[in-house]
């Protein structure tokens, strides 16, 4: 699993002017899953299932 920052550099994730992240393949906004036992949260696309770490 890649980080959100590397996804932005590769063009897999897009950020709009308000800072919202979206999947560049589907155009859907990313959903956040935050596990309290982990340091990072998971940002995932509901349509294609791709996911990225948000540290």
PDB file of N, CA, C and O in Angstrom:
ATOM      1  N   UNK A   1       0.848  -1.171   0.000  1.00  0.00           N
ATOM      2  CA  UNK A   1       0.000   0.000   0.000  1.00  0.00           C
ATOM      3  C   UNK A   1       0.893   1.233   0.000  1.00  0.00           C
ATOM      4  O   UNK A   1       1.847   1.323   0.773  1.00  0.00           O
ATOM      5  N   UNK A   2       0.582   2.155  -0.854  1.00  0.00           N
ATOM      6  CA  UNK A   2       1.358   3.377  -0.991  1.00  0.00           C
ATOM      7  C   UNK A   2       0.782   4.475  -0.100  1.00  0.00           C
ATOM      8  O   UNK A   2      -0.331   4.359   0.413  1.00  0.00           O
ATOM      9  N   UNK A   3       1.549   5.524   0.069  1.00  0.00           N
ATOM     10  CA  UNK A   3       1.060   6.669   0.820  1.00  0.00           C
ATOM     11  C   UNK A   3       0.269   7.592  -0.115  1.00  0.00           C
ATOM     12  O   UNK A   3       0.392   7.512  -1.338  1.00  0.00           O
ATOM     13  N   UNK A   4      -0.523   8.446   0.468  1.00  0.00           N
ATOM     14  CA  UNK A   4      -1.315   9.409  -0.303  1.00  0.00           C
ATOM     15  C   UNK A   4      -0.393  10.359  -1.059  1.00  0.00           C
ATOM     16  O   UNK A   4      -0.677  10.740  -2.194  1.00  0.00           O
ATOM     17  N   UNK A   5       0.709  10.736  -0.423  1.00  0.00           N
ATOM     18  CA  UNK A   5       1.659  11.654  -1.049  1.00  0.00           C
ATOM     19  C   UNK A   5       2.258  11.062  -2.320  1.00  0.00           C
ATOM     20  O   UNK A   5       2.391  11.762  -3.324  1.00  0.00           O
ATOM     21  N   UNK A   6       2.625   9.769  -2.288  1.00  0.00           N
ATOM     22  CA  UNK A   6       3.168   9.141  -3.497  1.00  0.00           C
ATOM     23  C   UNK A   6       2.074   8.956  -4.548  1.00  0.00           C
ATOM     24  O   UNK A   6       2.357   9.022  -5.745  1.00  0.00           O
ATOM     25  N   UNK A   7       0.838   8.728  -4.124  1.00  0.00           N
ATOM     26  CA  UNK A   7      -0.279   8.653  -5.058  1.00  0.00           C
ATOM     27  C   UNK A   7      -0.533   9.968  -5.764  1.00  0.00           C
ATOM     28  O   UNK A   7      -0.903   9.985  -6.938  1.00  0.00           O
ATOM     29  N   UNK A   8      -0.336  11.081  -5.049  1.00  0.00           N
ATOM     30  CA  UNK A   8      -0.476  12.396  -5.669  1.00  0.00           C
ATOM     31  C   UNK A   8       0.614  12.626  -6.707  1.00  0.00           C
ATOM     32  O   UNK A   8       0.348  13.166  -7.781  1.00  0.00           O
ATOM     33  N   UNK A   9       1.847  12.215  -6.387  1.00  0.00           N
ATOM     34  CA  UNK A   9       2.955  12.397  -7.334  1.00  0.00           C
ATOM     35  C   UNK A   9       2.785  11.549  -8.587  1.00  0.00           C
ATOM     36  O   UNK A   9       3.130  11.989  -9.684  1.00  0.00           O
ATOM     37  N   UNK A  10       2.250  10.326  -8.435  1.00  0.00           N
ATOM     38  CA  UNK A  10       2.073   9.422  -9.574  1.00  0.00           C
ATOM     39  C   UNK A  10       0.814   9.728 -10.376  1.00  0.00           C
ATOM     40  O   UNK A  10       0.647   9.206 -11.478  1.00  0.00           O
ATOM     41  N   UNK A  11      -0.067  10.561  -9.846  1.00  0.00           N
ATOM     42  CA  UNK A  11      -1.288  10.920 -10.550  1.00  0.00           C
ATOM     43  C   UNK A  11      -2.441   9.982 -10.286  1.00  0.00           C
ATOM     44  O   UNK A  11      -3.449  10.038 -10.991  1.00  0.00           O
ATOM     45  N   UNK A  12      -2.324   9.110  -9.283  1.00  0.00           N
ATOM     46  CA  UNK A  12      -3.405   8.193  -8.933  1.00  0.00           C
ATOM     47  C   UNK A  12      -4.466   8.871  -8.081  1.00  0.00           C
ATOM     48  O   UNK A  12      -5.629   8.465  -8.084  1.00  0.00           O
ATOM     49  N   UNK A  13      -4.061   9.908  -7.351  1.00  0.00           N
ATOM     50  CA  UNK A  13      -4.950  10.658  -6.465  1.00  0.00           C
ATOM     51  C   UNK A  13      -4.895  12.123  -6.889  1.00  0.00           C
ATOM     52  O   UNK A  13      -3.832  12.644  -7.225  1.00  0.00           O
ATOM     53  N   UNK A  14      -6.051  12.778  -6.870  1.00  0.00           N
ATOM     54  CA  UNK A  14      -6.126  14.195  -7.211  1.00  0.00           C
ATOM     55  C   UNK A  14      -6.633  14.972  -6.006  1.00  0.00           C
ATOM     56  O   UNK A  14      -7.416  14.461  -5.205  1.00  0.00           O
ATOM     57  N   UNK A  15      -6.176  16.214  -5.890  1.00  0.00           N
ATOM     58  CA  UNK A  15      -6.614  17.092  -4.811  1.00  0.00           C
ATOM     59  C   UNK A  15      -7.263  18.316  -5.441  1.00  0.00           C
ATOM     60  O   UNK A  15      -6.691  18.933  -6.340  1.00  0.00           O
ATOM     61  N   UNK A  16      -8.469  18.673  -4.966  1.00  0.00           N
ATOM     62  CA  UNK A  16      -9.129  19.856  -5.512  1.00  0.00           C
ATOM     63  C   UNK A  16      -8.710  21.101  -4.738  1.00  0.00           C
ATOM     64  O   UNK A  16      -7.863  21.022  -3.848  1.00  0.00           O
ATOM     65  N   UNK A  17      -9.290  22.234  -5.067  1.00  0.00           N
ATOM     66  CA  UNK A  17      -8.883  23.497  -4.453  1.00  0.00           C
ATOM     67  C   UNK A  17      -9.236  23.573  -2.968  1.00  0.00           C
ATOM     68  O   UNK A  17      -8.656  24.381  -2.242  1.00  0.00           O
ATOM     69  N   UNK A  18     -10.174  22.748  -2.507  1.00  0.00           N
ATOM     70  CA  UNK A  18     -10.553  22.733  -1.100  1.00  0.00           C
ATOM     71  C   UNK A  18      -9.793  21.688  -0.302  1.00  0.00           C
ATOM     72  O   UNK A  18     -10.030  21.552   0.899  1.00  0.00           O
ATOM     73  N   UNK A  19      -8.879  20.939  -0.935  1.00  0.00           N
ATOM     74  CA  UNK A  19      -8.075  19.936  -0.238  1.00  0.00           C
ATOM     75  C   UNK A  19      -8.695  18.565  -0.178  1.00  0.00           C
ATOM     76  O   UNK A  19      -8.156  17.676   0.481  1.00  0.00           O
ATOM     77  N   UNK A  20      -9.817  18.365  -0.852  1.00  0.00           N
ATOM     78  CA  UNK A  20     -10.451  17.040  -0.852  1.00  0.00           C
ATOM     79  C   UNK A  20      -9.717  16.133  -1.823  1.00  0.00           C
ATOM     80  O   UNK A  20      -9.328  16.561  -2.910  1.00  0.00           O
ATOM     81  N   UNK A  21      -9.530  14.883  -1.433  1.00  0.00           N
ATOM     82  CA  UNK A  21      -8.837  13.908  -2.263  1.00  0.00           C
ATOM     83  C   UNK A  21      -9.845  13.062  -3.026  1.00  0.00           C
ATOM     84  O   UNK A  21     -10.894  12.693  -2.497  1.00  0.00           O
ATOM     85  N   UNK A  22      -9.510  12.760  -4.289  1.00  0.00           N
ATOM     86  CA  UNK A  22     -10.370  11.910  -5.094  1.00  0.00           C
ATOM     87  C   UNK A  22      -9.512  10.973  -5.929  1.00  0.00           C
ATOM     88  O   UNK A  22      -8.358  11.279  -6.229  1.00  0.00           O
ATOM     89  N   UNK A  23     -10.075   9.838  -6.300  1.00  0.00           N
ATOM     90  CA  UNK A  23      -9.408   8.849  -7.138  1.00  0.00           C
ATOM     91  C   UNK A  23      -9.409   9.365  -8.574  1.00  0.00           C
ATOM     92  O   UNK A  23     -10.455   9.771  -9.083  1.00  0.00           O
ATOM     93  N   UNK A  24      -8.258   9.354  -9.230  1.00  0.00           N
ATOM     94  CA  UNK A  24      -8.214   9.882 -10.596  1.00  0.00           C
ATOM     95  C   UNK A  24      -8.773   8.888 -11.605  1.00  0.00           C
ATOM     96  O   UNK A  24      -9.146   9.291 -12.707  1.00  0.00           O
ATOM     97  N   UNK A  25      -8.845   7.598 -11.265  1.00  0.00           N
ATOM     98  CA  UNK A  25      -9.438   6.617 -12.178  1.00  0.00           C
ATOM     99  C   UNK A  25     -10.957   6.729 -12.206  1.00  0.00           C
ATOM    100  O   UNK A  25     -11.558   6.715 -13.280  1.00  0.00           O
ATOM    101  N   UNK A  26     -11.580   6.841 -11.039  1.00  0.00           N
ATOM    102  CA  UNK A  26     -13.042   6.840 -10.930  1.00  0.00           C
ATOM    103  C   UNK A  26     -13.636   8.243 -10.815  1.00  0.00           C
ATOM    104  O   UNK A  26     -14.752   8.488 -11.274  1.00  0.00           O
ATOM    105  N   UNK A  27     -12.888   9.161 -10.201  1.00  0.00           N
ATOM    106  CA  UNK A  27     -13.407  10.496  -9.952  1.00  0.00           C
ATOM    107  C   UNK A  27     -14.181  10.590  -8.656  1.00  0.00           C
ATOM    108  O   UNK A  27     -14.732  11.649  -8.353  1.00  0.00           O
ATOM    109  N   UNK A  28     -14.243   9.515  -7.877  1.00  0.00           N
ATOM    110  CA  UNK A  28     -14.965   9.508  -6.604  1.00  0.00           C
ATOM    111  C   UNK A  28     -14.076  10.038  -5.490  1.00  0.00           C
ATOM    112  O   UNK A  28     -12.858   9.862  -5.524  1.00  0.00           O
ATOM    113  N   UNK A  29     -14.689  10.691  -4.497  1.00  0.00           N
ATOM    114  CA  UNK A  29     -13.911  11.170  -3.361  1.00  0.00           C
ATOM    115  C   UNK A  29     -13.549   9.987  -2.469  1.00  0.00           C
ATOM    116  O   UNK A  29     -14.304   9.020  -2.360  1.00  0.00           O
ATOM    117  N   UNK A  30     -12.387  10.079  -1.837  1.00  0.00           N
ATOM    118  CA  UNK A  30     -11.874   8.986  -1.021  1.00  0.00           C
ATOM    119  C   UNK A  30     -12.520   8.980   0.352  1.00  0.00           C
ATOM    120  O   UNK A  30     -12.757  10.036   0.938  1.00  0.00           O
ATOM    121  N   UNK A  31     -12.802   7.801   0.861  1.00  0.00           N
ATOM    122  CA  UNK A  31     -13.365   7.624   2.194  1.00  0.00           C
ATOM    123  C   UNK A  31     -12.227   7.335   3.168  1.00  0.00           C
ATOM    124  O   UNK A  31     -11.213   6.752   2.782  1.00  0.00           O
ATOM    125  N   UNK A  32     -12.386   7.735   4.421  1.00  0.00           N
ATOM    126  CA  UNK A  32     -11.354   7.558   5.435  1.00  0.00           C
ATOM    127  C   UNK A  32     -11.779   6.486   6.430  1.00  0.00           C
ATOM    128  O   UNK A  32     -12.906   6.482   6.924  1.00  0.00           O
ATOM    129  N   UNK A  33     -10.842   5.574   6.713  1.00  0.00           N
ATOM    130  CA  UNK A  33     -11.039   4.571   7.758  1.00  0.00           C
ATOM    131  C   UNK A  33      -9.902   4.748   8.752  1.00  0.00           C
ATOM    132  O   UNK A  33      -8.737   4.588   8.390  1.00  0.00           O
ATOM    133  N   UNK A  34     -10.221   5.078  10.003  1.00  0.00           N
ATOM    134  CA  UNK A  34      -9.220   5.360  11.015  1.00  0.00           C
ATOM    135  C   UNK A  34      -9.264   4.284  12.091  1.00  0.00           C
ATOM    136  O   UNK A  34     -10.250   4.170  12.820  1.00  0.00           O
ATOM    137  N   UNK A  35      -8.188   3.487  12.193  1.00  0.00           N
ATOM    138  CA  UNK A  35      -8.070   2.455  13.214  1.00  0.00           C
ATOM    139  C   UNK A  35      -7.312   3.052  14.396  1.00  0.00           C
ATOM    140  O   UNK A  35      -6.176   3.490  14.216  1.00  0.00           O
ATOM    141  N   UNK A  36      -7.893   3.090  15.598  1.00  0.00           N
ATOM    142  CA  UNK A  36      -7.220   3.731  16.735  1.00  0.00           C
ATOM    143  C   UNK A  36      -5.915   3.052  17.147  1.00  0.00           C
ATOM    144  O   UNK A  36      -5.079   3.682  17.795  1.00  0.00           O
ATOM    145  N   UNK A  37      -5.721   1.791  16.790  1.00  0.00           N
ATOM    146  CA  UNK A  37      -4.488   1.097  17.177  1.00  0.00           C
ATOM    147  C   UNK A  37      -3.340   1.369  16.212  1.00  0.00           C
ATOM    148  O   UNK A  37      -2.204   0.988  16.497  1.00  0.00           O
ATOM    149  N   UNK A  38      -3.602   2.015  15.078  1.00  0.00           N
ATOM    150  CA  UNK A  38      -2.574   2.316  14.078  1.00  0.00           C
ATOM    151  C   UNK A  38      -2.251   3.809  14.080  1.00  0.00           C
ATOM    152  O   UNK A  38      -3.071   4.630  14.490  1.00  0.00           O
ATOM    153  N   UNK A  39      -1.058   4.147  13.622  1.00  0.00           N
ATOM    154  CA  UNK A  39      -0.624   5.539  13.550  1.00  0.00           C
ATOM    155  C   UNK A  39      -1.238   6.234  12.340  1.00  0.00           C
ATOM    156  O   UNK A  39      -1.472   7.442  12.375  1.00  0.00           O
ATOM    157  N   UNK A  40      -1.496   5.496  11.287  1.00  0.00           N
ATOM    158  CA  UNK A  40      -1.987   6.065  10.035  1.00  0.00           C
ATOM    159  C   UNK A  40      -3.467   5.728   9.840  1.00  0.00           C
ATOM    160  O   UNK A  40      -4.012   4.837  10.492  1.00  0.00           O
ATOM    161  N   UNK A  41      -4.093   6.457   8.933  1.00  0.00           N
ATOM    162  CA  UNK A  41      -5.468   6.136   8.535  1.00  0.00           C
ATOM    163  C   UNK A  41      -5.437   5.687   7.079  1.00  0.00           C
ATOM    164  O   UNK A  41      -4.501   6.002   6.345  1.00  0.00           O
ATOM    165  N   UNK A  42      -6.455   4.958   6.669  1.00  0.00           N
ATOM    166  CA  UNK A  42      -6.543   4.415   5.321  1.00  0.00           C
ATOM    167  C   UNK A  42      -7.533   5.240   4.525  1.00  0.00           C
ATOM    168  O   UNK A  42      -8.677   5.414   4.945  1.00  0.00           O
ATOM    169  N   UNK A  43      -7.103   5.752   3.373  1.00  0.00           N
ATOM    170  CA  UNK A  43      -7.982   6.468   2.439  1.00  0.00           C
ATOM    171  C   UNK A  43      -8.268   5.513   1.297  1.00  0.00           C
ATOM    172  O   UNK A  43      -7.333   5.045   0.647  1.00  0.00           O
ATOM    173  N   UNK A  44      -9.527   5.209   1.031  1.00  0.00           N
ATOM    174  CA  UNK A  44      -9.861   4.230   0.001  1.00  0.00           C
ATOM    175  C   UNK A  44     -10.971   4.744  -0.901  1.00  0.00           C
ATOM    176  O   UNK A  44     -11.812   5.548  -0.497  1.00  0.00           O
ATOM    177  N   UNK A  45     -10.948   4.252  -2.145  1.00  0.00           N
ATOM    178  CA  UNK A  45     -11.962   4.595  -3.129  1.00  0.00           C
ATOM    179  C   UNK A  45     -13.108   3.587  -3.010  1.00  0.00           C
ATOM    180  O   UNK A  45     -12.856   2.382  -3.035  1.00  0.00           O
ATOM    181  N   UNK A  46     -14.348   4.039  -2.881  1.00  0.00           N
ATOM    182  CA  UNK A  46     -15.462   3.109  -2.742  1.00  0.00           C
ATOM    183  C   UNK A  46     -15.777   2.354  -4.034  1.00  0.00           C
ATOM    184  O   UNK A  46     -16.345   1.263  -3.970  1.00  0.00           O
ATOM    185  N   UNK A  47     -15.429   2.897  -5.204  1.00  0.00           N
ATOM    186  CA  UNK A  47     -15.755   2.233  -6.468  1.00  0.00           C
ATOM    187  C   UNK A  47     -14.731   1.180  -6.858  1.00  0.00           C
ATOM    188  O   UNK A  47     -15.090   0.015  -7.032  1.00  0.00           O
ATOM    189  N   UNK A  48     -13.458   1.560  -7.000  1.00  0.00           N
ATOM    190  CA  UNK A  48     -12.457   0.618  -7.510  1.00  0.00           C
ATOM    191  C   UNK A  48     -11.725  -0.134  -6.413  1.00  0.00           C
ATOM    192  O   UNK A  48     -11.055  -1.122  -6.713  1.00  0.00           O
ATOM    193  N   UNK A  49     -11.821   0.287  -5.148  1.00  0.00           N
ATOM    194  CA  UNK A  49     -11.204  -0.427  -4.043  1.00  0.00           C
ATOM    195  C   UNK A  49      -9.743  -0.105  -3.816  1.00  0.00           C
ATOM    196  O   UNK A  49      -9.118  -0.734  -2.963  1.00  0.00           O
ATOM    197  N   UNK A  50      -9.169   0.839  -4.534  1.00  0.00           N
ATOM    198  CA  UNK A  50      -7.774   1.237  -4.306  1.00  0.00           C
ATOM    199  C   UNK A  50      -7.660   1.934  -2.962  1.00  0.00           C
ATOM    200  O   UNK A  50      -8.593   2.610  -2.527  1.00  0.00           O
ATOM    201  N   UNK A  51      -6.514   1.770  -2.300  1.00  0.00           N
ATOM    202  CA  UNK A  51      -6.352   2.397  -0.995  1.00  0.00           C
ATOM    203  C   UNK A  51      -4.938   2.926  -0.831  1.00  0.00           C
ATOM    204  O   UNK A  51      -3.989   2.432  -1.439  1.00  0.00           O
ATOM    205  N   UNK A  52      -4.824   3.964   0.023  1.00  0.00           N
ATOM    206  CA  UNK A  52      -3.569   4.634   0.301  1.00  0.00           C
ATOM    207  C   UNK A  52      -3.491   4.934   1.782  1.00  0.00           C
ATOM    208  O   UNK A  52      -4.520   5.125   2.430  1.00  0.00           O
ATOM    209  N   UNK A  53      -2.267   4.979   2.337  1.00  0.00           N
ATOM    210  CA  UNK A  53      -2.045   5.348   3.724  1.00  0.00           C
ATOM    211  C   UNK A  53      -1.953   6.863   3.834  1.00  0.00           C
ATOM    212  O   UNK A  53      -1.334   7.522   2.999  1.00  0.00           O
ATOM    213  N   UNK A  54      -2.568   7.399   4.860  1.00  0.00           N
ATOM    214  CA  UNK A  54      -2.488   8.821   5.155  1.00  0.00           C
ATOM    215  C   UNK A  54      -1.818   8.967   6.519  1.00  0.00           C
ATOM    216  O   UNK A  54      -2.434   8.713   7.554  1.00  0.00           O
ATOM    217  N   UNK A  55      -0.550   9.377   6.508  1.00  0.00           N
ATOM    218  CA  UNK A  55       0.224   9.439   7.759  1.00  0.00           C
ATOM    219  C   UNK A  55       0.115  10.816   8.363  1.00  0.00           C
ATOM    220  O   UNK A  55       0.693  11.075   9.419  1.00  0.00           O
TER     221      UNK A  55
END
